[in-house]
Structures are given as C-alpha cells and as structure tokens.
Amino acid sequence: MSRVDLVLTTGEPAGIGPEVSAQAAQMFLQEKADAHITLIGDPTLFDEGVRHPRLQIESVKLNKPAVSGLLDVNNAAYVLATLDAAIAGCQANRFQAMVTAPVHKGIVNQSGIAFTGHTEYLAAACGVERVVMLLCANLPAGLMGLQRGLPLRVALTTIHVPLALVSAQITVKSVLETIQILHAGLKNQFGIAQPRILVAGLNPHAGEGGYLGSEESTTIEPAISQAQQAGIRVEGPFPGDTLFDLRSLDQVDAYLAMYHDQGLAPFKFVTFNTGVNVTLGLPIIRTSVDHGTALDIAGKGVADAGSMLEAIRLAFQLAQHRKATLAHASGA
C-alpha cells in the first residue's frame, strides 16, 4: 500500500469544524490503513480522546480562547494561518491533499481582512487566475426513483458573487475557461476518459429566444461552440429549472450552473449533508464540506460529521489517482 498524507484545516474555532474534523478523521483512519492525517489548529480545540497512531495535530495557536458559538474577530487571522500552513504543506509535497472545514466569511471581513471564500483564497495563494467549484455526491439507489446509485457533480461558473453582478461576469472567456477546467478536472482527477457536460442558461427558460435575456446567445452558446470545436463533449444551454433531471443522470458526468444558488440549491436538496466541494484548476488537491459553521450547535456534541467524512474519502481517492497517474507516467 502506498501511503497518502492528508491535511485537514479545522475552520472557524467557534463552529463545528474542529469537532467534525476530529470525528471524521478517526472514522476514516479505521477504513484506510494507508492513510495518515494531520489536523491543523489549536490543540485546545480537540478532545483528549483524539488519539490515533496515524493522526497528528499540527499546532497553530489561537489569538484568543475560543467559545463555542461565539465569533471573535481576534481569531480571524488564526483561521487564515491554518489555511496557509496547509497550502504550504501541499506545495512542499508533505501532504497529497487538503480538506477544509467551514469558515465564517463575515467575521474574517469584520476583522479588516478582505476574504471572499476558501476557493478564491486558494486560487490567489497558488497563483491561479481561475478555478472551478465542483460539488460532488453519491446519490443512493431508491432516491427519487433511481434504480442504482449514481454520482452527481455540479460545477459553478461564478461563485460568491452578488446576484446583481452575475451577468457581467458571464462572458465567453469565463464560460469557456470554466468548461475547459471542468473537463480537465473530470478527466485528470476523476479518471473519466470522455466526460459529458451539460450547461445551464442564465435566464429563465434559457432566455426563451432572447425574450427573457440575451446572455445565452451572446456568451454561453459561443463558449460552448468553441469548447465543442476543441473536442469537449459539452451541450447547452438548457433551462436551469429542467437541467437537473435524475432520469438522465447516468448519461451526464457534470452539470455546469451559471451562478451559486442555481447549482447549489438542487444539489443540496438531494445530497442530505453528504456533499463534497472540490476545487478544480489548482496545482494541489482540495476538498471541503458542503455546509457552514453551524454556530448554533457547536460544542453540543450533535454535529454530523458525514460531509467531512465524505470530503476526506474523496480527497484520498483523488490523491491515490494522482499518485497512480504520476507513477504510470514515469514508468514506475
């Protein structure tokens, strides 16, 4: 077995991040004997029972003691320091993948540090102009009539952008680059030889021939056409309200939405806290949970570690695939 080292950033210290990270890490290590996990955070955030021979804590000190459920601007820099440590570790190949627990964007910004989100922060830290947010989940047989379990993958063209500003960011360049990054990620990270991608329109009914908007004809369709000419199996734009059809899920490798809620609302409706967020386009592997800090239940021992466990599982799989691909390429 080839050892895989994963690093977990434990997120907002007043939220559920530290507890679900520790729980999920120990659960996963029972599944995989070739996995090693490092939790990054202040040791005071973890129970004394967090013990496993293949689990270690890399200490980053809090600026102020954390109180479950109570945000503190003094610890905003601590949150970013945990991310910086994990990124540096991945870039130095100490870790083969990083998994992130949820952070609270508001409190980071209140501290005076401009912060849009994990995805944008990682892109800047890695010197990448554009990355793609991809949500993944394995839907079980029986859900809404599914005959067998199938993967659901939903990518976003724009991410944490106010709705009023989305249209201006939907350009031929942005849509085409998103399609290209999504295609490459599905092929190279997930091992799908010829991925098929379906693309949503921006407007109701995909613009309805221009009566409800022109972005489909002026930007989205040209981008799809250029991607098709490059050999990418991509189709659309389709109306956002009919795009996500579980009856055709076995024929689709990923759906591409134009904005955050267009993609995440249907995704989260059917994934039941088992979804995983993957950042495509980075030189490192990063997965994350699909939920927030849950301040209202932090420290009460009731938080569900399911999404974190799935994020660790997927990070492990992607890291294994990358190691196998590199070994094959080098003739090892």
C-alpha positions in Angstrom: 0.0 0.0 0.0 1.2 3.5 -0.9 1.0 6.0 2.0 -1.3 9.0 1.4 -0.9 12.0 3.7 -3.9 14.3 4.1 -4.1 17.6 5.9 -7.3 19.0 7.5 -7.8 22.7 8.3 -10.3 22.7 11.1 -12.0 26.0 10.2 -13.7 28.6 12.4 -12.8 27.7 16.0 -16.2 28.7 17.4 -18.0 26.5 14.9 -18.4 22.8 14.4 -15.2 22.5 12.3 -12.8 21.2 15.0 -15.2 18.6 16.2 -16.4 17.2 12.9 -12.7 17.2 11.6 -11.5 15.1 14.6 -14.5 12.7 14.4 -14.3 12.2 10.6 -10.5 11.8 10.7 -10.7 9.0 13.2 -13.5 7.3 11.4 -11.7 7.4 8.1 -8.4 6.1 9.6 -10.4 3.0 10.6 -11.3 2.5 7.0 -7.9 3.0 5.3 -4.7 1.6 6.7 -2.5 3.5 4.2 -3.9 7.0 5.2 -2.2 9.5 7.5 -4.0 12.6 8.7 -2.7 15.9 10.1 -5.2 18.2 11.8 -4.1 21.9 11.7 -5.4 24.0 14.6 -5.1 24.9 18.2 -4.7 21.8 20.3 -7.2 23.2 22.9 -10.0 22.8 20.4 -9.7 19.0 20.4 -10.9 16.5 23.0 -8.3 14.5 24.9 -9.8 11.4 23.2 -8.5 12.5 19.8 -5.8 9.8 19.6 -4.7 7.5 16.7 -1.2 6.4 15.7 -1.7 7.8 12.2 -3.4 11.1 13.4 -1.4 14.1 14.5 -2.2 17.7 15.4 -0.1 20.5 13.9 -0.4 23.4 16.3 -1.5 26.9 15.2 -2.3 29.0 18.2 -5.5 30.9 18.7 -5.2 34.6 19.3 -8.0 34.4 21.9 -9.6 31.4 23.6 -12.5 30.2 21.5 -16.0 29.9 22.9 -18.4 27.6 21.0 -21.0 29.5 19.1 -19.4 33.0 19.7 -17.4 34.5 16.8 -14.4 36.6 17.7 -12.7 38.9 15.2 -9.4 38.3 17.1 -9.3 34.8 15.7 -9.8 35.7 12.0 -6.0 35.7 11.3 -5.8 32.3 13.0 -8.2 30.8 10.5 -6.2 32.1 7.6 -3.0 30.9 9.2 -4.3 27.3 9.3 -5.0 27.6 5.6 -1.6 29.0 4.8 0.1 26.1 6.7 -1.9 23.5 4.8 -1.3 25.1 1.4 2.5 25.3 2.2 2.5 21.7 3.2 0.8 20.6 0.0 3.1 22.7 -2.2 6.1 21.1 -0.4 4.5 17.7 -1.0 4.3 16.9 2.7 0.6 16.3 2.1 -1.0 14.9 -1.0 -4.3 16.7 -0.5 -6.0 19.2 1.8 -9.5 19.1 3.3 -11.1 22.2 4.7 -13.7 22.6 7.5 -16.1 25.6 7.2 -15.0 29.2 7.9 -17.1 32.3 8.6 -16.6 34.8 5.8 -18.3 37.6 7.7 -16.0 37.5 10.8 -12.9 37.5 8.7 -14.1 40.6 6.8 -15.1 42.3 10.0 -11.5 41.9 11.2 -10.4 44.0 8.4 -9.1 41.2 6.1 -10.8 41.0 2.7 -12.0 37.5 2.3 -14.5 36.1 -0.3 -14.1 32.4 0.5 -11.9 29.4 0.5 -12.0 28.9 -3.2 -10.8 32.4 -4.1 -8.2 32.4 -1.3 -6.7 29.2 -2.5 -6.6 30.4 -6.1 -4.7 33.5 -5.0 -2.3 31.6 -2.8 -1.5 29.2 -5.6 -1.1 31.9 -8.3 -4.1 30.6 -10.4 -6.3 33.1 -12.2 -9.4 30.9 -12.5 -10.6 27.9 -10.5 -13.8 26.0 -10.6 -16.0 25.0 -7.6 -17.4 21.5 -8.2 -19.9 19.9 -5.8 -19.9 16.1 -5.7 -22.1 13.5 -4.0 -23.0 9.8 -4.5 -26.8 9.5 -4.7 -28.1 6.2 -3.4 -30.4 3.8 -5.2 -34.0 4.4 -4.5 -33.7 8.2 -4.2 -36.4 9.8 -6.3 -36.7 6.6 -8.4 -33.0 5.9 -9.1 -32.5 2.3 -10.0 -28.9 2.3 -8.8 -26.5 4.6 -7.0 -25.0 7.4 -9.2 -22.6 10.3 -8.8 -23.9 13.8 -9.0 -21.5 16.6 -9.9 -22.4 20.3 -10.2 -19.9 23.0 -11.1 -20.3 26.8 -10.9 -19.3 29.4 -13.5 -19.5 32.2 -10.9 -19.1 31.5 -7.2 -19.5 34.0 -4.3 -20.8 36.9 -6.4 -23.9 39.1 -5.6 -26.7 38.2 -7.9 -26.8 41.7 -9.4 -23.3 41.3 -10.6 -23.5 37.8 -12.1 -24.5 38.8 -15.6 -21.4 41.0 -16.1 -19.2 38.0 -15.1 -20.8 35.7 -17.7 -18.5 36.2 -20.7 -17.4 34.0 -23.5 -14.0 33.8 -21.9 -15.3 32.9 -18.4 -17.7 30.3 -19.6 -15.2 28.7 -21.9 -12.4 28.6 -19.3 -14.8 27.1 -16.8 -15.8 24.4 -19.2 -12.1 23.7 -20.0 -11.1 23.5 -16.4 -14.1 21.3 -15.6 -13.4 18.9 -18.5 -9.7 18.7 -17.5 -10.6 18.0 -13.8 -13.1 15.3 -14.7 -10.6 13.6 -17.0 -7.4 14.0 -15.0 -8.6 13.9 -11.4 -11.6 11.7 -11.6 -10.3 9.5 -14.4 -13.3 10.0 -16.8 -11.9 9.5 -20.3 -14.6 11.4 -22.2 -16.7 13.4 -19.7 -20.1 14.7 -20.8 -21.1 18.2 -19.5 -24.5 19.8 -19.6 -24.6 23.6 -19.3 -27.4 25.8 -17.8 -28.5 29.1 -19.3 -28.5 32.2 -17.1 -32.1 33.4 -17.7 -35.4 31.7 -17.2 -36.1 29.3 -20.0 -32.5 29.8 -21.1 -33.6 33.2 -22.5 -36.5 31.9 -24.5 -35.1 33.0 -27.8 -34.0 36.4 -26.5 -37.3 37.5 -25.0 -36.1 36.8 -21.4 -32.4 37.7 -21.9 -29.6 37.6 -24.4 -26.6 36.1 -22.5 -27.4 32.6 -23.8 -26.9 33.7 -27.5 -24.2 36.3 -27.0 -21.9 34.5 -24.5 -22.9 31.0 -23.4 -23.6 29.4 -26.8 -20.4 30.8 -28.4 -18.4 29.4 -25.4 -20.0 26.0 -25.8 -19.3 26.0 -29.5 -15.6 26.8 -29.0 -15.4 24.0 -26.4 -17.0 21.6 -28.8 -14.6 22.5 -31.6 -11.8 21.6 -29.2 -13.2 18.1 -28.7 -15.1 18.6 -25.4 -18.4 16.8 -25.0 -20.5 19.7 -23.8 -24.1 20.7 -24.6 -26.5 23.5 -23.8 -27.5 26.0 -22.7 -30.5 24.3 -21.1 -33.1 26.0 -18.8 -31.9 25.9 -15.2 -35.3 24.5 -14.0 -35.2 21.4 -16.2 -31.4 20.8 -16.4 -31.2 18.6 -13.3 -33.1 15.5 -14.4 -32.2 12.4 -12.3 -33.6 10.2 -15.1 -30.7 11.1 -17.3 -28.0 11.3 -14.6 -26.3 8.1 -15.7 -25.5 9.8 -19.0 -24.1 13.0 -17.5 -20.7 13.4 -15.8 -21.2 17.0 -14.6 -23.7 19.9 -14.8 -22.4 23.5 -15.1 -24.5 26.2 -13.5 -24.1 29.9 -14.1 -24.3 31.1 -10.5 -24.1 29.8 -6.9 -27.7 29.1 -6.0 -28.7 27.9 -9.5 -26.4 24.9 -8.9 -26.2 24.5 -5.1 -30.0 24.7 -4.4 -30.9 21.5 -6.4 -27.6 19.8 -5.3 -28.1 20.3 -1.6 -31.8 19.3 -1.8 -30.8 15.7 -2.8 -27.5 15.2 -1.1 -28.6 15.3 2.6 -25.3 16.6 4.1 -23.2 14.2 2.2 -21.9 16.6 -0.5 -18.3 17.4 -1.1 -16.8 20.6 -2.5 -13.8 20.1 -4.8 -11.7 23.0 -6.2 -10.6 22.3 -9.8 -7.8 24.1 -11.5 -5.4 24.2 -8.6 -2.0 22.6 -8.6 -3.0 20.9 -5.3 -6.0 18.7 -4.4 -8.5 20.4 -2.2 -11.9 19.1 -1.0 -14.3 20.5 1.6 -17.6 20.1 3.3 -20.8 21.5 1.8 -22.1 23.1 5.0 -21.3 26.1 7.1 -20.0 26.7 10.6 -23.3 25.8 12.4 -22.6 28.1 15.3 -26.0 27.2 16.9 -25.0 23.6 17.6 -21.2 24.0 18.0 -19.8 22.3 21.1 -23.0 20.4 21.8 -21.9 17.1 20.5 -24.6 16.8 17.9 -22.9 17.9 14.8 -23.0 15.4 11.9 -19.5 14.6 10.5 -20.9 12.9 7.4 -19.9 15.6 4.9 -16.4 15.9 6.4 -16.0 12.1 6.2 -17.1 12.2 2.5 -14.7 15.0 1.8 -11.8 13.0 3.3 -12.8 9.9 1.3 -12.8 11.9 -1.9 -9.5 13.7 -1.2 -8.0 10.3 -0.5 -9.3 8.9 -3.8 -8.2 11.9 -5.8 -4.7 11.7 -4.2 -4.4 8.0 -5.0 -5.5 8.6 -8.6 -2.9 11.3 -9.0 -0.1 9.2 -7.5 -1.0 6.3 -9.8 -1.1 8.6 -12.8 2.3 10.1 -12.0 3.8 6.6 -11.4 2.5 5.4 -14.7 3.8 8.5 -16.5 7.3 7.9 -15.0 7.2 4.2 -15.9 7.4 3.2 -12.2 
